[in-house]
Amino acid sequence: MPSENEMLALLAEGLEAASRNQAALELGDRSSYLGLSDLAGAMSCPRTVILNKVLENRKSQSLRNLLQLSRGHWLESGIERSLENLGVSFIRQMEIAVQHEDAPIKAHLDLVIPGTDSNSVTVLEIKSAAKSRDCVYESHEAQLYGQLGLLAEYWSEPVFTACGTDDAVSFPELASKHLHINLPDSPDTSTVSGFVLTVSPNDARAFGPYFPNRMMLDMLLTKASSTWSILQEIKAGIPGVEDIPYQKEFSPLCDYCGFNHDCPKFKGDSCDGLAPDLEELIDLKARRNSLDDQIKDREDTLKSLASRLSCNGRWISADSYRFKVTEQKGRSSLDRHLLQENLSRKAHLEDDLISEVVSSSFKQGKPFQRLCLSPVN
């Protein structure tokens, strides 16, 4: 009988093999081009992107990282099935393959679906998350901007393919075949929009709509040129790995980076023997987060029960306890932009004076110490 650790190791091995095979099938040889997720990631940390391209024999990822990556594929498949059951046409994993200066670029769009009319299309970039978020990650936003920009820029050129097809055609041709709509030869009279669809185990959020943005596309294309240039120099052995640019500030994504073990950002002192204390702290924080989630779920259940009982704010007795739901005022906070508008409209102050008044109205809190804890991958 296998042990618990052996079962988890088997799961990790299977997830890694499945992820590797799916990537090879849908994305091809990722070392031979820059994807838009690469470019979006390089906007914050080129080091991770470049090392992913040049280090083929890197060590296996943790089960946590593998589950996070796999969750996105599972959710994407589920969303595809839901659209199929509604009879909605869509293109999955549409590829746009272009060359910008010396850099080969490929964009893989999760889902492209027809819009509300026959002259529009919507791109869905699907992202998984452990919890529902109130805002979109900048890298996800940049990736979608790149997809929309390339779609509009290369609309009529034969650079588009759908997953499972080989012949590159223009986007109107591909849309006619898979979406059954007739689009014009130019995007100028069509509407191209997109959403970042973030799906968590218990919720989904659609951020958008986004539209093609020339400035964002130019930024990504510039990043493609510089990243590809560094990548070729690294392959030729000109600079060392330690010379690759990296993000100086700490990011939550650093925890998931497979190359953070020797990142220059984390250079410092060593102190052996503290691992058990740090592991215990991580476990306590995880248990606290789990308890917070359980408390919220239980409170939501009781609020729903009170609503169904139509008690109008009266107490509900339950054996030796009682509870009720009351309306509370929302937390008061300073809206900087609203304050500026009110000062401009009511006090008729000059813009420079308004900015000075607003800035001087903020109170700086006392400095405090924060413990930053990050896993070594």
N, C-alpha and C positions, 0 to 999 in steps of 0.2 A: 504494500500500500504506500503510495507516495506521501511525503510529508507536506505540510503547508507551504514551506519555502520552495519545494520542488514543483508544486502545482502553480505557484506564482511565477516561477522561472519558466515553466512551460508556456504559460499564458503570454509572458513577455516575448519569448522566442517566436511564438505564433503571430503575435501582433506585429513584430518587427518584420517578419517574412512577408506577411500580408501587405504591410505598408510599402515595403520595397518592391514587391511585384506590381502593386497597383500603380505606384509612381512610374515604374518602367513602362507599363502598358499605356498610361494616359499622358505622361509627361516626357517620356523618352530619356535620352542622355542629358541630364540637367547640367552636367559639367560643360556642355558645348554651347550653352546660351545663357542669357540672363532672363529670368522670369520676372513678372511684375511684383510678385511677393519678394523676390530678391531685391529689386530696386526700392520698394517701400521699406524693407528692412535696412538697406544700405543708407537710407536717409538718416537713420539714427546710429547704426553701427555697421560700417563696412566690414569690420574684422570677421564677424560671424558669417556673413554672406560669402566672403572670399575663402575662408577656411572650409566652409561647407563644399566649395567647388574643388579645392585642391587636395584635401585630405580624404582619400577614398577609404582608407582602412581605420577610420576612427572607431572608438569603442562603442559598444552597444548603449542605447539610451535606457534611461530608467523606466520602470513600469509606469510611473506617473506621467512622464512625457509621452510614452507610447499610447496610453489611454486617451490623453488629450488629443493627439493627432488622429487616432482612430475614431474618436467620437464625432469629429467633423465629417468623416466619410459615411458613417452610419446615419447621421442626421440628413446629409445630402440625399442619400438613397431614399430615406423616408419621405422627404419633401417631393422628390421626383414621383414616387408612387402616388402621393396625394394629388399631384397635378394630373397624372395619368387617369386616375379615377374620376376626375372632373372633365376629362376629355380635352384638356388644355394641351396645345402643341408647344413644344419647347426644343431648344438645342442645348444639349449638355456638353460641357467641356469643349466649347468652341475655341479653336486655336487661331490666334493672329500671329503670324511669323513675319517679322520685318527686320531690316538692317538699318541701324542708325550709325553713320560714320563707320567705325570698325566693329561696333558692338552688335552681335546678333541678339534679338529680343523676341521672346515668345510670351504672349498673354494667353492664359487659359481661363475662360469665363465659365463659372459654375453652371449658370442657367441663363438662357436668353429666351424670353417669352414675348409674344405679341402684345402690344398695348391695347388700350380700350378701343382704338380704331385701327384700321388696316394700314395706317401710315406712321405707326410708331412701334418702338420696341423698348423693352425694359430688361436691364441686366440685373441679375441677383447674384451677389457675392455672399455666400453662406459661411458664417463663422460660428463655431461652437463656443460656449462659455459655461463655466461651472455655476455662475450665478447671473441673474439678469443685471444688465448695466443700464445706467441712465444716459450714457454718452458712448460714442463710438471711438475705438482706438484710432489714433492718427495714422498708423501704418495701414489699417484696413481701409480707411478713407482714401489714402494716397493710392492704394492698389486699385480701388474702384475708379478713381479719377483717371488713372492710367489706362484702364480697360476702355472706358468711355471715350477718352481722347484718341486712342489708337483706332477704335471702331469708326469714329467720325472722320479721322484723318485719312484712313486707308479704305474707306467705304467702297469705292469703285475698283479697287485694285485686287488682283487674284492672290490674296494672302490669307484667305479664310478657309479653314477646314473644320469639319465636325468630327467628334470622337468616332473612330471606326472608318473614316473615309480618308482617301489619299490625295485626291485631286484638289488643289487649291483653286478657289473661285472668288468672285467678288461677293460682298455681303448680300446685295439684293438677290443674287443667284442662289446663295445658300438659304436665305430666308424663304425664297419661293419654294424650295424643295422641302424644307423641314417645318417651316411655320405656316406655309400655304397662304402667304400674303405677297402682294406685288408692291415692292418699294421702288421709289425713283432711283435713277442712276447717281444722284447727288444727295447727301444728307441734309442739304440746306432746307428742303421742304418737308423733312421728316422730324419727328421728335424722338430723341435718344435720351433715355433717363436710366437711373440705376438706384438700387437700394443695397445697403449692407444689412443682411438679415442675420441677426444674432439670436441663436437658439440655445437656451439652457434647459436642463431637465424639466423645469416646471413653468417655463415662460418663453416667449419669443418677442423680439423687438425689431421693427423695421426702421432703419435710419435712412432718411432721404426725403424727397428724391434728390439725386445728384445729376448734374448735366455735364457734358464735355466742357473742360476748362483748359484753354490754351496755355495759360501760365503754369498750371500744375503739370501738364504734359511736358512742357519744355524743361521744367525742373527735373522730372524723372528721366528724360532723355539725356540731359547733362550729366546726371548721376550715372546713367548707363555708360557713357563714354569714359568717365573717370574710373568707375569700378572695373570695367573691362580692361582698361589700360593697366591698372594695378595688378589685376589677375594675370595678365600675360607676362608682366615683369616678374611676378612671384614664380610662375611656372618656369621662367627662364633663369631663375636663381639670382636675379639682380638685387632686389632688396631681401632682407630676411623677414621671417614671419613676425618678428618683434617690431618691425617698422610699419606694419599695416595700421592705418588709422582706425581708431576705436572711439566709442562713445565715452566721454570722460565722466559724465554724471551717471549715478546708479539708476537703473530702470527695473521695474518688476520683471521684465522679460529676461533680465540677467539670470534669474533663478532657473530658467528653462534652457539657457544656452549650453550647448554641448562642449563649448570651448572655454568655459569660464575658469577652469582649473589653473590655467597659466596666463589669464588675461592681465595685462599691465595695470589695469584699474585697481586690482585687488592686491597689489604688492604691499607687503607689510611685515609684521613680526609673526613669529610662530610661538605657540604655547601648547605643548602636548598635555594630554590628560583631561582636556575640557569637553571632549566629545559627548560623554554621557550627560553632562549638565545641559549642553546645547540641545541634544536630542530630547531631553525631558521638557525643556522649554517649548520646543517645536510641537511636541505632543500635547502639552497643556493648551497652547494656542489653538491647535486644531480642534481639541475637545471643546474649548470655549466657543469657537465658531459654530461647531455642530450644535451645541446647546442653544446658541442664539437662533439658529435656523429652526430648531425644534420648538422653541418658545414662540417664535413668530407663527409657525404653522398651527400650533395649539390655540393661540389667540385668534387667528383668522377663523378657525373652526367655530369658536365660541361666538365671535362677532356675527358670523353667518347664521348661527342658531338663533341668536337674539333677534336678528332681522326677520327670520322666518316666523318667530313667535309673535312678532308685531307688538312688542311690549312698550313702545314709545318712551324709551329711556327709564322705565321702571325696573326695580330690582327683580331679579329672577332667583328664587330660592331653590337650592339643590342640596338636600340633606343638611349638613352642618356648614354649608357655604352659601353665599349669594353673590351674584355678579350682575352688572349692567353695562351698557355701552353708552358713552356720552360723547358729544361733539366738543372738540377742543380747538382753540384758535391755532393757526399755523405759527411756526416759529418766525419771529420778526428778525429781519436782516436788512442791511443797507444795500440798496441797489445803486451802484455807482452811476450807471447810465441814466437811470430815472432821476437821480439827484441832479445830474448835469442838465437834463432837459428842463427840470423844474426851475433851476437857477437861471437858465437862459430865458425861459418863457416868462417867469414871474418877476425876477429881479433885474432882467435886462443887462446882465453883466457880460463883459467881454470874455471870449473863449479862454484866453490865457489866465484871466482872473478866476474863472470858473474852475479850471484845472487845478490852480493853486489852492483854492478853497477846499475842493474835494480831496486832494492829496493830503492836506494838512488836517483833515478831519478823521483820518485813520489813526488808531492807536496801536502801537507796536506792543505785543505781549512780551512777557519776560522770556529770556532764553531758557531752553530746557534741553536735557540730554535725551537722545533717542538711540536705542539699541538696534542696529541694523544686522540682520541675520540672514545669510544667504547660503544655499547648499553648494558644495563643490562637486561639479559634474565630471 
